[in-house]
């Protein structure tokens, strides 16, 4: 691998890292915006009443976005470790 290729890959990883940081910071707003636009849940209830209503969708979407951010962060860490000489 030439130095130019290595620099290009490093730039792409840095760009993905910045995008992941933004996703981690603002990613939880996406399910909240979707929930508000779909008008659910009308009231957020915690366990044990959340199975009856639609609050579980809200919490599930928050956790899914959090896991997606975690997976992206781990992928970047592995990509950086794989490029170190």
C-alpha atoms as an extended CHARMM CRD file, in Angstrom:
* protein
*
        85  EXT
         1         1  UNK       CA              0.0000000000        0.0000000000        0.0000000000  PROA      1               0.0000000000
         2         2  UNK       CA              1.4280000000        3.3570000000       -0.9830000000  PROA      2               0.0000000000
         3         3  UNK       CA              1.4620000000        6.4010000000        1.2400000000  PROA      3               0.0000000000
         4         4  UNK       CA             -1.1320000000        8.1360000000       -0.9580000000  PROA      4               0.0000000000
         5         5  UNK       CA             -3.5240000000        5.2020000000       -0.5730000000  PROA      5               0.0000000000
         6         6  UNK       CA             -2.9080000000        5.1180000000        3.1730000000  PROA      6               0.0000000000
         7         7  UNK       CA             -3.6160000000        8.8530000000        3.4910000000  PROA      7               0.0000000000
         8         8  UNK       CA             -6.8120000000        8.5210000000        1.4660000000  PROA      8               0.0000000000
         9         9  UNK       CA             -8.0140000000        5.6580000000        3.6460000000  PROA      9               0.0000000000
        10        10  UNK       CA             -7.0980000000        7.6330000000        6.7820000000  PROA      10              0.0000000000
        11        11  UNK       CA             -9.1170000000       10.6030000000        5.5040000000  PROA      11              0.0000000000
        12        12  UNK       CA            -12.1250000000        8.3920000000        4.8250000000  PROA      12              0.0000000000
        13        13  UNK       CA            -11.9110000000        6.8190000000        8.2590000000  PROA      13              0.0000000000
        14        14  UNK       CA            -11.6310000000       10.2730000000        9.8540000000  PROA      14              0.0000000000
        15        15  UNK       CA            -14.7210000000       11.4090000000        7.9410000000  PROA      15              0.0000000000
        16        16  UNK       CA            -16.6270000000        8.3170000000        9.0710000000  PROA      16              0.0000000000
        17        17  UNK       CA            -15.4380000000        8.9450000000       12.6210000000  PROA      17              0.0000000000
        18        18  UNK       CA            -16.7980000000       12.5060000000       12.5620000000  PROA      18              0.0000000000
        19        19  UNK       CA            -20.1010000000       11.2860000000       11.1200000000  PROA      19              0.0000000000
        20        20  UNK       CA            -20.2970000000        8.6310000000       13.8350000000  PROA      20              0.0000000000
        21        21  UNK       CA            -19.6540000000       11.2360000000       16.5250000000  PROA      21              0.0000000000
        22        22  UNK       CA            -22.5110000000       13.3450000000       15.1610000000  PROA      22              0.0000000000
        23        23  UNK       CA            -24.7200000000       10.2590000000       14.9730000000  PROA      23              0.0000000000
        24        24  UNK       CA            -23.8770000000        9.4460000000       18.5780000000  PROA      24              0.0000000000
        25        25  UNK       CA            -24.6580000000       12.9750000000       19.6760000000  PROA      25              0.0000000000
        26        26  UNK       CA            -27.8420000000       13.5640000000       17.6850000000  PROA      26              0.0000000000
        27        27  UNK       CA            -28.9440000000       10.0310000000       16.7410000000  PROA      27              0.0000000000
        28        28  UNK       CA            -31.3940000000        9.7690000000       19.5970000000  PROA      28              0.0000000000
        29        29  UNK       CA            -33.3070000000       12.7450000000       18.2130000000  PROA      29              0.0000000000
        30        30  UNK       CA            -34.3100000000       10.7750000000       15.1070000000  PROA      30              0.0000000000
        31        31  UNK       CA            -36.5730000000        8.2390000000       16.8840000000  PROA      31              0.0000000000
        32        32  UNK       CA            -37.9680000000       11.0110000000       19.0500000000  PROA      32              0.0000000000
        33        33  UNK       CA            -38.8440000000       13.0770000000       15.9800000000  PROA      33              0.0000000000
        34        34  UNK       CA            -40.3990000000       10.0430000000       14.2930000000  PROA      34              0.0000000000
        35        35  UNK       CA            -42.4050000000        9.3070000000       17.4290000000  PROA      35              0.0000000000
        36        36  UNK       CA            -43.6950000000       12.8470000000       17.6450000000  PROA      36              0.0000000000
        37        37  UNK       CA            -44.5590000000       12.9940000000       13.9390000000  PROA      37              0.0000000000
        38        38  UNK       CA            -46.4390000000        9.6930000000       14.1610000000  PROA      38              0.0000000000
        39        39  UNK       CA            -48.2050000000       10.9070000000       17.3280000000  PROA      39              0.0000000000
        40        40  UNK       CA            -47.1020000000        7.9490000000       19.4030000000  PROA      40              0.0000000000
        41        41  UNK       CA            -46.7760000000        7.3860000000       22.2330000000  PROA      41              0.0000000000
        42        42  UNK       CA            -49.4320000000        9.6840000000       23.5570000000  PROA      42              0.0000000000
        43        43  UNK       CA            -48.0140000000        9.1670000000       27.0120000000  PROA      43              0.0000000000
        44        44  UNK       CA            -44.7880000000        7.4720000000       28.0050000000  PROA      44              0.0000000000
        45        45  UNK       CA            -45.2360000000        4.8260000000       30.6590000000  PROA      45              0.0000000000
        46        46  UNK       CA            -42.4790000000        2.8790000000       32.2760000000  PROA      46              0.0000000000
        47        47  UNK       CA            -42.4130000000       -0.7810000000       33.1900000000  PROA      47              0.0000000000
        48        48  UNK       CA            -44.7430000000       -2.6940000000       33.8650000000  PROA      48              0.0000000000
        49        49  UNK       CA            -47.3880000000       -0.7060000000       31.9760000000  PROA      49              0.0000000000
        50        50  UNK       CA            -45.3340000000       -0.0060000000       28.8630000000  PROA      50              0.0000000000
        51        51  UNK       CA            -46.1810000000       -3.3370000000       27.2010000000  PROA      51              0.0000000000
        52        52  UNK       CA            -49.8550000000       -2.3940000000       27.0300000000  PROA      52              0.0000000000
        53        53  UNK       CA            -49.4010000000        0.9520000000       25.2860000000  PROA      53              0.0000000000
        54        54  UNK       CA            -47.1050000000        1.9770000000       22.4800000000  PROA      54              0.0000000000
        55        55  UNK       CA            -44.2620000000        3.2450000000       24.6480000000  PROA      55              0.0000000000
        56        56  UNK       CA            -42.2290000000        0.1390000000       23.8630000000  PROA      56              0.0000000000
        57        57  UNK       CA            -41.7390000000        1.3790000000       20.2700000000  PROA      57              0.0000000000
        58        58  UNK       CA            -40.1410000000        4.5440000000       21.5390000000  PROA      58              0.0000000000
        59        59  UNK       CA            -37.7160000000        2.7840000000       23.8690000000  PROA      59              0.0000000000
        60        60  UNK       CA            -36.9100000000        0.1000000000       21.3050000000  PROA      60              0.0000000000
        61        61  UNK       CA            -36.0480000000        2.6880000000       18.6630000000  PROA      61              0.0000000000
        62        62  UNK       CA            -33.8150000000        4.5640000000       21.1110000000  PROA      62              0.0000000000
        63        63  UNK       CA            -31.9480000000        1.3710000000       21.9600000000  PROA      63              0.0000000000
        64        64  UNK       CA            -31.6140000000        0.3760000000       18.3030000000  PROA      64              0.0000000000
        65        65  UNK       CA            -30.0810000000        3.7320000000       17.4180000000  PROA      65              0.0000000000
        66        66  UNK       CA            -27.7650000000        3.4670000000       20.4080000000  PROA      66              0.0000000000
        67        67  UNK       CA            -26.6290000000       -0.0190000000       19.3190000000  PROA      67              0.0000000000
        68        68  UNK       CA            -26.0900000000        1.2670000000       15.7660000000  PROA      68              0.0000000000
        69        69  UNK       CA            -23.8640000000        4.0340000000       17.1030000000  PROA      69              0.0000000000
        70        70  UNK       CA            -21.9800000000        1.5250000000       19.2380000000  PROA      70              0.0000000000
        71        71  UNK       CA            -21.4390000000       -0.7600000000       16.2380000000  PROA      71              0.0000000000
        72        72  UNK       CA            -20.1740000000        2.1310000000       14.0980000000  PROA      72              0.0000000000
        73        73  UNK       CA            -17.8070000000        3.2130000000       16.8400000000  PROA      73              0.0000000000
        74        74  UNK       CA            -16.4080000000       -0.2980000000       17.2200000000  PROA      74              0.0000000000
        75        75  UNK       CA            -16.0160000000       -0.6630000000       13.4480000000  PROA      75              0.0000000000
        76        76  UNK       CA            -13.9610000000        2.5280000000       13.3340000000  PROA      76              0.0000000000
        77        77  UNK       CA            -11.7670000000        1.3160000000       16.1840000000  PROA      77              0.0000000000
        78        78  UNK       CA            -11.1000000000       -1.9580000000       14.3540000000  PROA      78              0.0000000000
        79        79  UNK       CA            -10.4260000000       -0.1320000000       11.0750000000  PROA      79              0.0000000000
        80        80  UNK       CA             -7.9100000000        2.1560000000       12.7670000000  PROA      80              0.0000000000
        81        81  UNK       CA             -6.2050000000       -0.7720000000       14.4680000000  PROA      81              0.0000000000
        82        82  UNK       CA             -5.9760000000       -2.6400000000       11.1630000000  PROA      82              0.0000000000
        83        83  UNK       CA             -4.1990000000        0.2590000000        9.4440000000  PROA      83              0.0000000000
        84        84  UNK       CA             -1.4780000000        0.7680000000       12.0330000000  PROA      84              0.0000000000
        85        85  UNK       CA              1.8580000000       -0.5220000000       10.7180000000  PROA      85              0.0000000000
